[in-house]
Every structure is written in C-alpha cells, then in structure tokens.
Amino acid sequence: MNDSLTIEKYLSKQDIVLAKLIQEFGSCTILDVTPSAPSPFDTLVSSVISQQLSSKVSEVIINRLEIIAGNRPFKPGFFLNENELTIRKCGISNAKIKTIRGLADHALLGMFDIEVFERLTDDEVVKYLSSFWGVGHWTANMFLMFHLRRLDILPLNDAGLNRAHLILYPNAKSLITTSEFWKPYRTVGCWYMWQHIDK
C-alpha cells in the first residue's frame, strides 16, 4: 500500500486534521512515482545546511550555493577545493562547513553508497550517519525521509513540526500520541505539517 492515493486516503480516514491538509496541499512529493534522485552526498549537504533553520531560509542559502557550485547534485570536490570564505558568504556557518567538508572526504572514499543504505534499517542508518562529526539524529532523519523515502519516520526534534503540531492540535497530549494514528506513514503526516507551517 505505497501508492500516493491509497496512503492519502488512509491518512484522511485516520486523522481529520490531516484530511484537511491533504485536500489543501494535494499529493505529497515524497510519494512521487518518478522522484528526482540527488546523490546521497547532495541530500546530506542540503540537510546539514537546513539544520535549525526554517525551510525558507535554508532554501535561500542553498540557492546561493548553487550559483557558485554549478549544477546539482553538489559534488564533494567543490567543498574541498572552494575557498571557505566564499562558501561562508552563502550563509553557511563555520561549523556546518566543517561538517560538509568532513562528509565530502568520506564521500570520495565511497562511504555513502546508496545500495548499502538501502540494506540498512532506519535505526542503522541513523547510527551510521550520526557517527560523522556534525551529523545528528535530525539530519539522519531528513536523509531517511527525503533520500531513502522511508515512510514511517518521525523527527521529534524538528522545531517546525512541533510548532505546526501545537497550532493544529492544541488539545493533543503530544506529537508522539497524535502520530500514532499516522503509522505506518508518519513521514507523510510530517510532510503535510511542514506544508502548513511554511505556507
């Protein structure tokens, strides 16, 4: 039961709030039949840049980076060879540059093989990615959701998601409790919450 229409019908029956969001925002792009497929490294770079930022701010920074880096996907060599000040002027902090350069080194060593990731469980992916400096559970969860397209991920420490939950479910006990009704498609439920907070 992984096609878009079936999942959205299921969530609409499970949660009246999600039903309204699905009607407002249409199909979830994570469920696209033919999604664009950036490299694992590109997805990790975007996720690191987006740490603790709103989607609108991170989008501006990534757009600036694209201007100097050239065509996507982002390539490890660019971050290793480009002047740090040039990258920083895009709005990327020193700590995030350090993280991305570390990931670039590992990418060149072949440590982000998509076929390997696809064989790992969600928890194993989180454990593996969290072993790299500057990569935590949030970044690993974004990778699971937007690159591996795992459908039952709940990034509890996402500020936007928690803000949307407070707005949309003011009487709910917790996000964990609310999301129980979304299983096994919590990723999709989260996507609709983000659409609401970013509109």
DOLUMMI-846597 format. One record per residue (C-alpha): residue number from 1; residue in three letters; x, y, z. Coordinates in nm, 4 decimals. Example, Ala and Ser with C-alpha at 12.3 -4.5 7.8 and 13.67 -1.06 7.14 Angstrom:
TIDO  num  residu        c1        c2        c3
TIDO    1     ALA    1.2300   -0.4500    0.7800
TIDO    2     SER    1.3670   -0.1060    0.7140
This chain:
TIDO  num  residu        c1        c2        c3
TIDO    1     MET    0.0000    0.0000    0.0000
TIDO    2     ASN    0.2613    0.2523   -0.1061
TIDO    3     ASP    0.0899    0.4442   -0.3854
TIDO    4     SER    0.0135    0.8091   -0.3183
TIDO    5     LEU   -0.3654    0.7957   -0.3455
TIDO    6     THR   -0.4003    0.4937   -0.1177
TIDO    7     ILE   -0.1759    0.6426    0.1508
TIDO    8     GLU   -0.3521    0.9782    0.1422
TIDO    9     LYS   -0.6936    0.8102    0.1673
TIDO   10     TYR   -0.5699    0.6069    0.4631
TIDO   11     LEU   -0.4368    0.9146    0.6460
TIDO   12     SER   -0.7543    1.1109    0.5708
TIDO   13     LYS   -0.9607    0.8412    0.7408
TIDO   14     GLN   -0.7227    0.8228    1.0346
TIDO   15     ASP   -0.6960    1.1965    1.1094
TIDO   16     ILE   -0.9436    1.4712    1.0255
TIDO   17     VAL   -0.6753    1.7402    1.0531
TIDO   18     LEU   -0.4551    1.5614    0.8013
TIDO   19     ALA   -0.7588    1.5124    0.5779
TIDO   20     LYS   -0.7963    1.8907    0.5531
TIDO   21     LEU   -0.4240    1.9388    0.4883
TIDO   22     ILE   -0.4256    1.6739    0.2160
TIDO   23     GLN   -0.7176    1.8486    0.0494
TIDO   24     GLU   -0.5376    2.1845    0.0750
TIDO   25     PHE   -0.1895    2.0832   -0.0396
TIDO   26     GLY   -0.2518    1.7907   -0.2727
TIDO   27     SER   -0.0191    1.4960   -0.3183
TIDO   28     CYS    0.2897    1.4571   -0.1018
TIDO   29     THR    0.6019    1.4970   -0.3167
TIDO   30     ILE    0.7834    1.2293   -0.1182
TIDO   31     LEU    0.5415    0.9854   -0.2812
TIDO   32     ASP    0.6210    1.0939   -0.6382
TIDO   33     VAL    0.6325    0.7953   -0.8697
TIDO   34     THR    0.9396    0.9270   -1.0504
TIDO   35     PRO    1.1182    1.1423   -0.7909
TIDO   36     SER    1.4328    1.3338   -0.8677
TIDO   37     ALA    1.7286    1.1421   -0.7296
TIDO   38     PRO    2.0104    1.3576   -0.5990
TIDO   39     SER    2.3212    1.1835   -0.4729
TIDO   40     PRO    2.3348    1.0786   -0.1063
TIDO   41     PHE    2.6053    1.3423   -0.0566
TIDO   42     ASP    2.3873    1.6147   -0.2087
TIDO   43     THR    2.0992    1.5240    0.0222
TIDO   44     LEU    2.3280    1.5264    0.3244
TIDO   45     VAL    2.4653    1.8697    0.2296
TIDO   46     SER    2.1130    2.0108    0.1988
TIDO   47     SER    2.0145    1.8573    0.5315
TIDO   48     VAL    2.3211    1.9944    0.7118
TIDO   49     ILE    2.2570    2.3422    0.5725
TIDO   50     SER    1.8945    2.3203    0.6877
TIDO   51     GLN    1.9811    2.2340    1.0484
TIDO   52     GLN    1.7990    2.4700    1.2892
TIDO   53     LEU    1.6752    2.6888    1.0025
TIDO   54     SER    1.3325    2.7433    0.8520
TIDO   55     SER    1.2751    2.5898    0.5115
TIDO   56     LYS    1.2573    2.9362    0.3536
TIDO   57     VAL    1.5928    3.0471    0.4956
TIDO   58     SER    1.7642    2.7213    0.4038
TIDO   59     GLU    1.6228    2.7456    0.0510
TIDO   60     VAL    1.7780    3.0913    0.0080
TIDO   61     ILE    2.1167    2.9649    0.1268
TIDO   62     ILE    2.1060    2.6582   -0.0959
TIDO   63     ASN    2.0124    2.8751   -0.3955
TIDO   64     ARG    2.3149    3.0972   -0.3295
TIDO   65     LEU    2.5337    2.7898   -0.3067
TIDO   66     GLU    2.4011    2.6553   -0.6355
TIDO   67     ILE    2.5120    2.9746   -0.8102
TIDO   68     ILE    2.8766    2.9194   -0.7187
TIDO   69     ALA    2.8787    2.5385   -0.7129
TIDO   70     GLY    2.7183    2.4862   -1.0517
TIDO   71     ASN    2.4733    2.2166   -1.1497
TIDO   72     ARG    2.3329    1.9828   -0.8865
TIDO   73     PRO    2.3980    1.7404   -0.7396
TIDO   74     PHE    2.6560    1.9080   -0.5183
TIDO   75     LYS    2.9933    1.7435   -0.5597
TIDO   76     PRO    3.2413    1.6670   -0.2806
TIDO   77     GLY    3.5316    1.8207   -0.4718
TIDO   78     PHE    3.3666    2.1619   -0.4766
TIDO   79     PHE    3.3528    2.1864   -0.0983
TIDO   80     LEU    3.7073    2.0579   -0.0566
TIDO   81     ASN    3.8578    2.2922   -0.3143
TIDO   82     GLU    3.6493    2.6080   -0.2853
TIDO   83     ASN    3.7664    2.8897   -0.0582
TIDO   84     GLU    3.5954    2.8651    0.2808
TIDO   85     LEU    3.5116    3.2365    0.2840
TIDO   86     THR    3.3250    3.2009   -0.0452
TIDO   87     ILE    3.1130    2.9217    0.0987
TIDO   88     ARG    3.0565    3.1123    0.4217
TIDO   89     LYS    2.9265    3.4138    0.2278
TIDO   90     CYS    2.6332    3.1990    0.1164
TIDO   91     GLY    2.5191    3.1983    0.4794
TIDO   92     ILE    2.6727    2.8710    0.5942
TIDO   93     SER    2.8329    2.8695    0.9381
TIDO   94     ASN    3.1893    2.7568    1.0062
TIDO   95     ALA    3.0604    2.4515    1.1934
TIDO   96     LYS    2.8394    2.3459    0.9019
TIDO   97     ILE    3.1256    2.3964    0.6559
TIDO   98     LYS    3.3406    2.1717    0.8740
TIDO   99     THR    3.0652    1.9079    0.8738
TIDO  100     ILE    3.0153    1.9261    0.4967
TIDO  101     ARG    3.3879    1.9049    0.4269
TIDO  102     GLY    3.4130    1.6026    0.6516
TIDO  103     LEU    3.1262    1.4402    0.4639
TIDO  104     ALA    3.2942    1.5309    0.1344
TIDO  105     ASP    3.6104    1.3473    0.2405
TIDO  106     HIS    3.4073    1.0390    0.3270
TIDO  107     ALA    3.2025    1.0644    0.0066
TIDO  108     LEU    3.5202    1.0476   -0.2008
TIDO  109     LEU    3.6098    0.7302   -0.0111
TIDO  110     GLY    3.2794    0.5762   -0.1187
TIDO  111     MET    3.1231    0.5738    0.2266
TIDO  112     PHE    2.7782    0.6872    0.1116
TIDO  113     ASP    2.6887    0.4048   -0.1248
TIDO  114     ILE    2.3131    0.4161   -0.1812
TIDO  115     GLU    2.2943    0.0384   -0.2205
TIDO  116     VAL    2.4431   -0.0043    0.1261
TIDO  117     PHE    2.1961    0.2424    0.2775
TIDO  118     GLU    1.9041    0.0614    0.1214
TIDO  119     ARG    2.0015   -0.2585    0.3036
TIDO  120     LEU    2.0124   -0.0877    0.6434
TIDO  121     THR    1.7219   -0.0461    0.8832
TIDO  122     ASP    1.6112    0.3031    0.9854
TIDO  123     ASP    1.7949    0.2750    1.3164
TIDO  124     GLU    2.1107    0.1505    1.1450
TIDO  125     VAL    2.1076    0.4467    0.9058
TIDO  126     VAL    2.0703    0.6888    1.1969
TIDO  127     LYS    2.3512    0.5209    1.3894
TIDO  128     TYR    2.5836    0.5231    1.0881
TIDO  129     LEU    2.5234    0.8842    0.9836
TIDO  130     SER    2.5370    1.0089    1.3434
TIDO  131     SER    2.8925    0.8772    1.3654
TIDO  132     PHE    3.0090    1.1650    1.1435
TIDO  133     TRP    3.1008    1.4958    1.3050
TIDO  134     GLY    2.8154    1.7453    1.2998
TIDO  135     VAL    2.5516    1.4947    1.1891
TIDO  136     GLY    2.2826    1.4192    1.4442
TIDO  137     HIS    1.9512    1.2400    1.4534
TIDO  138     TRP    1.7622    1.5229    1.2820
TIDO  139     THR    1.9933    1.5231    0.9794
TIDO  140     ALA    1.9840    1.1446    0.9619
TIDO  141     ASN    1.6043    1.1504    0.9772
TIDO  142     MET    1.5887    1.4016    0.6907
TIDO  143     PHE    1.8064    1.1651    0.4893
TIDO  144     LEU    1.5748    0.8749    0.5682
TIDO  145     MET    1.2706    1.0768    0.4687
TIDO  146     PHE    1.3843    1.2671    0.1626
TIDO  147     HIS    1.6517    1.0453    0.0119
TIDO  148     LEU    1.5693    0.6898    0.1116
TIDO  149     ARG    1.1973    0.7775    0.1215
TIDO  150     ARG    1.1326    0.5714    0.4310
TIDO  151     LEU    0.7649    0.6243    0.5069
TIDO  152     ASP    0.7421    0.5916    0.8849
TIDO  153     ILE    0.9922    0.8451    1.0218
TIDO  154     LEU    0.9085    1.0924    1.2998
TIDO  155     PRO    1.1746    1.3617    1.3633
TIDO  156     LEU    1.0634    1.4596    1.7124
TIDO  157     ASN    1.3265    1.7310    1.7496
TIDO  158     ASP    1.2124    1.9275    1.4432
TIDO  159     ALA    1.1082    2.2772    1.5532
TIDO  160     GLY    0.8742    2.3425    1.2599
TIDO  161     LEU    0.6966    2.0117    1.3058
TIDO  162     ASN    0.6430    2.0752    1.6754
TIDO  163     ARG    0.5209    2.4293    1.6063
TIDO  164     ALA    0.2723    2.3020    1.3488
TIDO  165     HIS    0.1511    2.0394    1.5931
TIDO  166     LEU    0.0829    2.2994    1.8613
TIDO  167     ILE   -0.1173    2.5054    1.6136
TIDO  168     LEU   -0.3126    2.2247    1.4514
TIDO  169     TYR   -0.3653    2.0021    1.7570
TIDO  170     PRO   -0.3884    2.2470    2.0503
TIDO  171     ASN   -0.5525    1.9911    2.2781
TIDO  172     ALA   -0.3323    1.6949    2.1895
TIDO  173     LYS   -0.1259    1.5221    2.4547
TIDO  174     SER    0.1889    1.5057    2.2423
TIDO  175     LEU    0.3168    1.4734    1.8868
TIDO  176     ILE    0.4013    1.1098    1.9598
TIDO  177     THR    0.0403    1.0406    2.0584
TIDO  178     THR   -0.1011    1.2234    1.7562
TIDO  179     SER    0.1320    1.0480    1.5144
TIDO  180     GLU    0.0269    0.7038    1.6354
TIDO  181     PHE   -0.2726    0.7441    1.4051
TIDO  182     TRP   -0.0421    0.8098    1.1081
TIDO  183     LYS    0.1529    0.4834    1.1312
TIDO  184     PRO    0.2952    0.3364    0.9139
TIDO  185     TYR    0.3122    0.6662    0.7211
TIDO  186     ARG    0.4376    0.9174    0.9746
TIDO  187     THR    0.6786    1.0618    0.7165
TIDO  188     VAL    0.3827    1.1663    0.5027
TIDO  189     GLY    0.1978    1.3099    0.8002
TIDO  190     CYS    0.5037    1.5193    0.8854
TIDO  191     TRP    0.5273    1.6460    0.5267
TIDO  192     TYR    0.1748    1.7874    0.5450
TIDO  193     MET    0.2509    1.9511    0.8783
TIDO  194     TRP    0.5515    2.1240    0.7243
TIDO  195     GLN    0.3409    2.2460    0.4338
TIDO  196     HIS    0.1077    2.4149    0.6788
TIDO  197     ILE    0.3823    2.5883    0.8738
TIDO  198     ASP    0.5659    2.7018    0.5584
TIDO  199     LYS    0.2700    2.8407    0.3643
